[in-house]
Amino acid sequence: MSRITLLLAALLPLITINAQNMENDLTPRRQHLAVIAALEAKGDQAGLEKAAAEALDNGLTISEAKEALSQLYAYTGFPRSLNALGTLQRVLASRAAAGLQDNPGKDADALPADYDALVQGTAVQTKLTGKPFNYSFVPATDYYLKAHLFGDIFARNNLSFADREIVTVSAIASLPGCEPQLIAHVSGARNMGLTDAELRALPALLEEKVGLAEAQRLRAALQAVLGDDYTPVQTVDFSIWPKGQPNTAYAQYFTGNSYLAQLDGGMANVSFEPGCRNNWHIHHKQVQVLICVAGRGWYQEWGKPAVQLVPGVIIEIPEGVKHWHGAAADSWMQHLTYHKDVQAGASNEWLEPVSDRQYRSVQQ
């Protein structure tokens, strides 16, 4: 046997493993379908405008984008679906005016003259749920699900069944209060051909492109269906107190990521991601005031027990006291901050980081 043959024999298992891993990855095309679906459900038109342009830049066809956003009227309602389609239409018009040529893609094939939507839809729904399903409580809704959603809509073959479940799972993850349906569709997505690896890739994608709350809902559903480890993280509503921009000017004095939004009157809102805290530090010739407005976190003075920060807690930090503050390990936290009794020569003295051991000790 030649050296080349021996080398190929040795490499074949690695080549096979790598090919399998590639098959298990969430493809760029499906990533784009997931993101535009989640933003449609969330009603984030500005985010959708950007995501749609990125999707088209990376090869998603016009037909696929239209189909995904059209399908979602059955899950998110006509208002959100039509708003999203309007945004897509504006994006396409703007790109055409700029001389960009997007791939129109292929429309769904025409259905045969003898097509029976109820029969076909019943078969598709059975495949999705893994068993015959009859919503006898409201027979009309049962008919709509079978004949229209799973018959008429799912019959359109410009998206596969697996594509449609990527769209559905991502959208429902972006709808608060729909956790039972999300769990059902995570389970059904597996029956429609999505791999567990593809499903597990979705939360990180949603967290990066859509939002933490949406990712957390999906992680909880994956725990219910796949048994994945999951510790719920408390989120906050950034529409109430703005998240602001990454706190880059002070990043060297923080463990984890924080965000800063400057408000009127010299006040600022600081948002801490879970586990984020600032270093031990001292305010000289000034008093700092903290007002917790969202989430949960901690404030601690040197040599004293930590104080839990929850909305409504106000901390007045005396001049010259060594302290730190930050978010709990399982929650975002936002606090307003300002300084008072400021004297000439006021300054901040940044000290050592809060060690993991010190931080864990206050979580008990």
N, C-alpha and C positions, 0 to 999 in steps of 0.2 A: 504494500500500500504506500502511495507517494506521500511526501510531507504535506502537499496541498490537500490531499484527501483527508489525512489525519487532522489537519487544521480545520477543515470544514466540518468534520465530524464533531470536533470539540466545540466549535462555535455554534452549531445548529441549535442546541438547547437555548443558548443565550439569544439567538435571533428569534426563536419562537416565543420566548418570554417577552422580549421587547415588542414584538408584533401584538401579542395579547394585551400588553399594557397600553399600546397605542389604541387598540380597539376599545379599551375600557375608558379612555379619556373622553371628556366632554368636548366634542369638536368645536372649533371656532364658530361654525354655522349655528350649532345648537346653543352656544353661549349667547350669540346675538338674539336668537329667538327668545331665550329665557329673559334677557334683560329688557327687551322692548315689551314683552308681555307683563313683566312685573311693574314697569313704569306706567303702562296703560292702566293696570289695576289700581295703582297708587294715585293716579290722576296727576302725575308729575309731567306736565307738557314740556317744560323747559328741559328736563332730563331726557325725555323721550326724543325731543328734537336732536339733541346731541347723539344719543344712542342710535337713532335711525340713520344718521349720517355715517357714523362709524360702521354700522352694519352694512350699508350699501357700499362703502369704501372697501370692505373686506369680502364682498362677493355675495351677500344675501340678495336674492332677486326681489324685484318689485312685487312679483306675484306672491312670493313666500311671505313678505312683510305684510301685504294686504290681507292675505289669508289668515295669518296669525291674529291680527288685530280685529278682523271680522268675526272669527270664531269666538272671540272673547265676549261678544255681546251676550252669549248664552251663559256666561259665568259672572260677568261684571256689570251687565246691563247695557242697553243701547247708548245712554249718555256718555259713558266712559269710552265705549268702542268708537262712537262717532267722533268724539273729541280727538281720540288718538289717530283715527283715519284722516281727520282734518289736518293734524300736525304733520303726518306723513305726506299728505298732498302738498303742503307748503314747502316741506323739505325738498321734495322732488322738483317742484317748480323753481325753487332757488338754485338747485344744483343744475337744472337744465339751462337756466339763464346764465350760469357761470361756465357753461360749455361742458359740463360733466355728462357722460353717457352711462347711465346705470343699466344693468342687465334686466330686461323685462321679465325674463324667466318664462316658464310654461304654465298656462292656465290649466285648471282641472279638466280632465276629459269629460265629454258629455256622457250622461248615464244612458243605459239602454232603454228602449221604449217600454219594456215590461218590468222596469226596476220597481221593486216593492220596498219603500223606505222603512215600513214597519217591520217587515221580516228581516231585512238586512240590519236595521238598527238594533233589533232584539239580539241578533247574533253578536254584534259588536259589543253591546252592553254586557252580555254574558261573558265574553272574553275578558273585558275590562275588570269586571267584578269577581270573576272566577266561579260564578254560579248564576243560575236564573234569578232575575231581580224583578219584582213586581211591586210598584208603589200603589197598593190597593186603597190606601187612605185617600188619595186623590187620583182617580183613574185618568182624568184629563192630563195632569202633570206627567203621569206614567207614559201616556201616549206621546206627549211633547218630547220627553227624554228619548224614547225609543225611535220614533219616526223622524223627528226633526233633528235633534242634536246628534244622536249616534247613527241615524239613517241618512238624512240629507247632508249635514255638515261633514261628518267623518267620512262620507263617501267621496268627498272631493280629494283627489289623489295628488294634488300639488304639495301636500304635506302628508307624511306618513303618520300612522297611528302613534308611533313613538315621538315624532316631532310634536304632535298635538298634545301629548301628555307633558312634554317639557313646557310647552306654552301654558297648559292648564295648571300644573303644579306651581310654576313660578308666579302666575297671576294670583292663585288662591293664597299663596304664602304672603301676598301683599295686601290681603283683606283681613283686617282684625275681626275676630269673632267667628271665623269659618274653619276652625281647627278640625272638627270632625270630617268635613269634606276634604280638607288637605290630607289628612291621614288616609282616607279612602283612595284618593288619587295617587298618593305615593305608592300604595299597595298596587293599585291598578296599573301604574306606569310600568311596573315590573312585568305584569302580564302582557303589556303592549310592546315589550322588547327593550326597554331601557335597562341597562345593567346597574347593579348596586353602586359600582364605581362612578357611573355618570350621575346618579342621584346624589351621592356623597360629595360630588364636586360642586353642586349647585349652591349650598349655603355660603361658601367663601366668595363665590361669584356675586351673589346677591348682596353680601355685606360690602363688597368693594364698590359695586356699581349702583346699588339701589338704597340699601340702608340696613342697619343692624337689626332692627325689629323684625324685618322681613326674613332675614337669615335665621334669627332665633326661632321664629315660628316653624321654619322648615327643619331646623335641627331637632326640635321637639317632636315633629312628625316622624323623622328618621329614627329617633329613639323608640317611638311607639311601634314602628314597623320592622326595623332592622335590629333593634336592641342596642344601638350605638350609645356610648357614654355621652351624657349631656348634662351640664350644670346650667340651669337657667340664669340668664344675665338680665338684670333690671335695666330697661332702657328709659330714656327721657324724651319728651316731646320738644324737639328743637324749634318748633313753630311758636312756642310760648316764650322761651328764653333762647336767643340765638346762639348757635354753636360757635360762630365766628371762624377765624382762620387758625391754622396750626401755629402754636405758640413758639415759633422758631427762635425768637430773641432770647427766651429763657429755657430753651429745650435742654441745655447742658445741666440745668439744675433740677431736672425732673427725671424720674424713672417712669417710663411709659409715655404715652402721648396726651398732650393737653391742647386746648383750643381757647383762643382769647377773642372776646367781642367787646370793644370799647363802647360804653354807653354814655349818656349825657351826665354832666355834673361831676366828671372825674371818676365815675364808677365804672367798673369792668365786670363782665361775666366770664368766669373761667369754667370750662367744661373739662372734666377728667374722665378718660376712658376707664373701664374696670381695671383695678390694680395700679392705676397711675397715682403717684404722689410726688410732692416736691421734696427737696432735701431739707434737712434741718437748717433753720435760718433764724436770723434775729433782725428785727426792725429797730434801728437806732433813732432816737429823737422823733418818734412818731408812733401812733397807735393804729394798728390795723383792725378793721372790722370785717367779719365774714358773715354773710347771710345765706344760708343754704336754701336753695329754691327748688331743687329737683334731685331725685335719686337718693343715694345713701353713701356716706363716707365717714371719715374720721378726722379729728383734730387732736393733737397731743402736745403737751408741754413737757420739756425735759424733766424726768424724774416723777411725773404724775401719770395717772391712768388716762387712757384715751377717752375722748368724748365723741359719741356718735353724732354725725351730722345727718339730719333729715330735714325736709322742708319745714321752715319756720324757726329753726335753731339759729340763734345769733351769738357769735363769739366776738368778744372784745379782747384783743391780744395786747397786753401791756408792753410798753416800750422796754426793750432790752431782754425780753423773754425768748429763750431758744424753743423752737416749736416746728411742727410740720403739719400739713393737711393734704388730704387726697381722697380718692374714691375707694369704696369697698372692693374686695376682690371679685364680687359678683354683681356689681352695679356701676352704671355711670353716676356721676355726681356733678351738679352745677352749684357754684356759689357766687354771689355778688361780693365784690370787695372794694373797699376804699380806705383811705387813711385820714385820720383826724389828729388834732393837736400836733400838727407838723411844725417842728422847730427848724431853725437855720442849721444847715449841715446834716439834715436827715438822710439816712442811707439804709440799704439792706446789706446784711452780711450773710453770704451763702456759705454753708458748712457741708459736712459730709452727708452722703445719701442715707436715707433710711434703709437699713439692711433688710434683706428678705426675712431674716429671723425676727427682727424688731417688728416688721410689718405683719408677719403671720401671728405674732403674739397678741395683736389687738383684734384679730378675727375670731378668736375663740369665744 
